[in-house]
Amino acid sequence: MARKPRVEFAGAFYHVIVRGNQRQNVFRHDQDRKDYLARVEHYRKRYGFSLYAYVLMSNHIHLLLERQSVGLSKIMQGIQFSYTQRYNRRHHTVGHLFQGRYKAIVCDRDAYLLELVRYIHLNPARLRKPLDPWKYRWSSHRAYLGEKTDVGVDTEAVLGQLARTPGKARAAYLRFMEEGLGAGHEEKYYQAIDQRFFGDDTFVENVSTQIDEKSIEPGAVRVGFDRIIKAVAAEFKVSREALTGSGRREDWVAGRRMLVYLARNWGAMTTGALGERLQRDPSMISRLCRDYEQKRDWQREKKLRGRL
């Protein structure tokens, strides 16, 4: 799927996910982790962004931040480049440490701040060999308990929603965290409308006015697969079975391509989930989506938007 440009505007609230190049570890020991957090703190002070949560895992990093006058691209370039230089000098290595393009999802802060902080802080508990998230040193969880951390974390925005006094707010925060312990991996936090947004249609429309962009897809997370396949089948005048079957009739294949694209972009479905629903290999799902992207049927999409 073609990469979309970064969304940049003052006040944008991002869930940033940074991964090691080819999934390699980006920290060899605690000094590396301290150095990374020192880089985050340096640029937080320099560029004035707010940090609400972070967690450092072995091969990836989550940051929850809100930028102001300085763009996210400049912030992340400073953090990633300076840390890579230090890492390469310490370990006598060369080359790229991080995956070329980090993921940055613009989120509805009012709707998802609490949930995202919890999801990020519970990352250690979701490992194959789970770690205790309450004792994990390399997250901002302790900041929410009033303890000192390596980076300045804005905890008031979350705690202020839970109670009026610090003691009651921290107790409520711990209860909220405990309630999420059994949730496991939640794919919704990695899926995004138009590959870049996490929020409802109203939120996306509001963002589009700030960035003066008119090419944002409709609300992906709000359209179920059954509704999409029903609408596509009606548009192409074919049966649901024709779209999910193995026949090679031209209209069946054309409908199948559009179905896969819309399910991924309007329904926020993963390639793996689509493969299971359509009984096809994930590589075939990716190929169908890519084929459709090369020649999108804008007129039909507009008609389907009205139906959905």
N, C-alpha and C positions, 0 to 999 in steps of 0.2 A: 504494500500500500504506500502511495506517495506520501512523503513527509510534509507536514504542514509547517508554516513559519511559526516561530515562537510568538506567544501572545504577551505583549508588554504594555503595561500602563500603571501609573502610580496607584498604589493601594491594592494591586493584584496579590491574591493569596494562593500560594502554590504548595502542592505536594510534590516534592522533588525526589526522584529515585535515581541514584547513581550506582552503576554496576562496574565491576572489574572487567578489564578487557579479556574477552574469551572466558568470562566467568572466573578468572583467577582471583585469588585473595589479594586484597589491597592493604592488609595489615599483617605484619609478621609477628609483632609483639606490642606490648603496651605503649612503648615510646612512640611507635607509629601512630597509635590512636590519639595519644596526647598531642602529637604534632598536628594531626588533622583538626582536632578541636581548637587548637591554638590558631590555626588558619581561619577557621570559621569565626572565632571571636575577634580576630584582627579585622576581618572584613565587615563583620557586624558593626563594629565601632566606626570603621572608616566610611562605610556606605549607608549606615543608618537604617538597616532593615530590622524587622522584628522577627525573632525566632520563637516559635511556640512549642516545638518538639523536635527531637532528633534521636536516632539510634544508629550505632555503628555495628554492623554485622561483619562477618569475615570477608565476604566478597561483594557486599553492597551496603548502601547508606540511604537512610530516609531523613529528609529535612522538611519541616513544615514552617514556611516563612512567608512574610508579607513585605514586599518591596515598597520603597517610597520613590525618591527622585532618581535613584540609580537602578538601571535595568537588571533583571535576573541574569542575563547573559554575561554581563560584566562581573557580577558578583560571583557566579559559578566559575568563570574563567580564572578569576583571581585565586579562589580557593583551590581548584583542581590543579592548576598549573604550578602554583607555589608548593603545594604538597608533593606533587610528582617529582619536582626538582629535589626536594629534601629526601624523599624516599630513594630516588636513584643514587644520590650521593652516599647515603648511609649504607645501602645494600650493594653498591657497585653494579648497578644495572642500568640499562638504557631502554629507550622506547616508551610507548604508551602504557600507562598503568590502568586508565579508565576506558570504558567503552566510549566510542566516539561521540555518541549523542545521548545525554542523560534525558530522562523522562521528566517533564514538568507539566503537571495538570493544574489548571486554574480552577479552584474550588469555591463553592459558595460558603464563605466563612461563617455566616450566621447559622446555616443549616448543618454544617458538618465539622466544625471545629472540635467539638467534644469527641465525636466518634473517631476522627482522624488521630487525635492525640492518643486515645486509648489503643487504637490499632497499631500505631507506631511503637508505643511503649511495650506492647505485648509480643512484639516480634521474637524476642529470645525464647518465649514459651512455645513458639511454633516450629522450632527446629526439630529434626529427626530425633536428636537427643536433647530434649528440652532443657533450657536453663531457667533458673528462678528469676522472673522479671523484676521482682522486688529487690533482689540483691545485685542485679546486673549493673555493672559500673558504667557502661558506655552508652547510657541513654539519659534523657532529661527527666526521667521519672522522679529521681531524688529531689529535683528542683521543686516539684509540686508538693513535696513534703517539708519544704522549708530548708533543705540542706544545700550546701554550697556545691556548685558544679563548675566544670571548666569553661562553660559558655553562659553568658547572660541570657536567661530564658524568661519570656513574658508569660508568667503564670496567672496573672490577674484576670486575663480575659476568660480563662476557663474556670478558675476558682470562684470568680465573681458570679458565675451562672449557677453555682452549686449551693452557696450559702453566703451570708453577710459577714460572718466572722472567720478569720483564718483557720481556727481550730475546727470549726464545723465544716468549713469548705474542704479541708484536707481529709477529714473523715468521710465526707460524701464522695470525694474523689476516689478514695481507696475502695469504697463499696462499688462505685461505678466501674473501676478497673476489674474487680473480682467478678462482676457480672459478665464480663466479656471473655473470661479465661477459656471457656470451652468452645469459643466460636471458630477457632482454626483459621485457615487462610480464607480471606474474603476477596474474591476476584473483582467485586464491584469497585474496589479502591484503585484498581489498575486499568479499568475500562473508562472510556471517556467519550462524550459526545464530540464528534468531529475530530477525534484523537487528542483533544486538548482541554475539554471542559468537564467538570463534575458538578452537576446541579440540574435543576429543572428548566423547562423552556423559558420561563420568565427570567431566570438568572442569565441564561445564554443570550437572550435578547438584550438585556441590560449591558452585558459585557460587549456585545457587538456594537452598541452605540458609542462606547468608550474607545474602541479601537477602530471605529469607522470601517467595519468589515461586513460584507453582505453575503459571504459564501459559507456561512456556518450551517452545518447540517441540522435538521430538526432533532427533537429530543430523543436520542437513541435509547437512553435507559428507561424510557416510558412506553416502548412499543414491544409487545410480546411476540414470540416467534409464530404462534398460531394465528395471530392477527395478520402478520406480514405474509405468511404463506397463503392464507385465504385471499388476501387482496391481490397478490401476484397471480394466483391461479385464475381469479376472476378477470384480471386485466389481459392475460394471455389466452383466456378462454380454453384452459386446459384443466385437467383434474389435479388434485393434490398429489395423487399417486404418480402422475406423469412427472411432476417436479422432483419427487423423491426417488423415483425409479431409475432404471438404467437405460431407458430408450434414448435414441440419438436423433429423434425428429428435431428439425431446426427450431421450431417454436418451443419445444420442451427444453432444449439446451439454453436458448435465449432467456427463458423464464427462470431457469436454474441459476444462471449467472447473476441475474438481477436479485433473485432471492438471497443468494449468498452475500452479495454486497450489502443489501438493505439489512439483513439480519446482523451483520457485523457492525454497521454504522448507525442504524436506527434502533437496533435491538441490543447492541453492545455484547453480542455473543462472541465467544472465543472460537478460534479455528477448531480446537479439539471438540468443543460442545457441538458445533455445527456438523463436524464429521460424524459424531454419534447419531445426531438426528437424521442425517441424510445417508448414513451408512456408506461413507466415503472416507478415503485416506485424507489426512490433513493437507498433504501436498496437493491433492486434487481440489480441495476447498480453496486453498491459496491461489491456485491457477485459475479457477472460475472467477474469483474476485478480481484478480489482476486483469483477466480478459475483459471483464465488464468495465473496469476503470479506464481502460484504453479507449473505450467508445461508449460513454455513458448516455443513456436515453433520458435526457432531461425532461422531455415532455411527459413521458410516462411517470417519472418520479413525481412530477408536479401533480398529476392526477391521483397518484397513490397517497400523497400527503393529505389530500382532501378526504380520502376514505379513512385514513388512520387517525 
